[in-house]
């Protein structure tokens, strides 16, 4: 059997610096964060926007980390059997009283 590796991302808040005002902005969960100067550097979720992106400096990015999530042969065999199982349909009687 083959070994499978899963690439997962280390989730850190995105940090950028606006060159116009020099303010460092750190993303917060679910809330847009803005520097407030004329460049309007904004972080919302994982999206960075600004009037002039040349004036924005990324301070960090997502780092990819490798995690070995390989299954043993017995676990792979169990998964294959589970995938091949049949789904049973249940038939119910209609016992409504009129």
Secondary structure, DSSP 8 states (H G I E B T S, - for coil): ----EEEEEE----EEEETTT--EEE-BTTB-EE--STT--EEETTEEE-S-GGGEEE----EEEEEE----HHHHHHHHHHHT--------------
